[in-house]
Amino acid sequence: MEIHPIAHIHTDFPEKFGIPRQSGLAAGAKGTIVFVPAYRHPDALRGLTDYDFLWLVWDFSMNHREGWSATVTPPRLGGKERVGVFATRSPFRPNPIGLSCVKMEEIRSTEAEGEVIIVSGVDLLDGTPIYDIKPYLPYTDAHPEAVGGFSDRTGAHTLQVEIPPELEARIRPELLDTVRSLLEQDPRTAFIRDDERVWGMRYAEYNIRFTVCGNVLRVCEVAVVQDSSD
């Protein structure tokens, strides 16, 4: 069986490091879904604006590998405890297929690429192939009473983010809340906890460097990254 991308999503995440570990955690992180020419048909999107949220079925395009492992080490468990791959949302799976629930913002008509879909709350790398798009149905997809496995035991972990005013001023105001929400989620590698280490995260045109001590993340540098095509 072969499946082919129907679209690609363009986001402000040029690298894997710093991408939210689940969709919806950074509500301001937006993406633009651009269909490949064979699927640029406006009738295919008829009725889509009647929904608030969408399911995206996509390709973990940076995690293709030979073979697979029956167990993985989720970041929520510190990257040290192993659990079954099918009990996690790890990207390292027998088939590298991802599933994200994103907010439907608008359908925009463009001259060059036809109808594109603007979504928010994304957790996808820039250029990620999209295999399918399905509407989110609250009456059947929402189960607020459901048990959440080990994620219930570990609870939500967020950091206190401190950005000096002079560095905060370097970030476009419309992106500042999203940058904060990304940093609050603690993008560090789960099994590395070094108070002296300086981490770097790319988002949009920025390279944001920071340290973490205890539960406090302090931004120490905000640099604008020049596009290599310039």
Secondary structure as UniProt FT lines:
FT   STRAND          7..11
FT   TURN            17..18
FT   TURN            23..24
FT   TURN            27..28
FT   STRAND          30..35
FT   HELIX           37..39
FT   HELIX           42..45
FT   TURN            46..47
FT   HELIX           48..50
FT   STRAND          53..59
FT   TURN            61..62
FT   STRAND          71..72
FT   HELIX           75..77
FT   TURN            78..80
FT   STRAND          83..84
FT   HELIX           85..87
FT   STRAND          97..110
FT   TURN            111..113
FT   STRAND          114..120
FT   TURN            126..127
FT   STRAND          128..135
FT   HELIX           138..141
FT   TURN            144..145
FT   HELIX           150..154
FT   STRAND          160..162
FT   HELIX           165..168
FT   TURN            169..170
FT   HELIX           173..184
FT   TURN            190..191
FT   TURN            195..196
FT   STRAND          199..203
FT   TURN            204..205
FT   STRAND          206..213
FT   TURN            214..215
FT   STRAND          216..224
FT   TURN            228..229
//
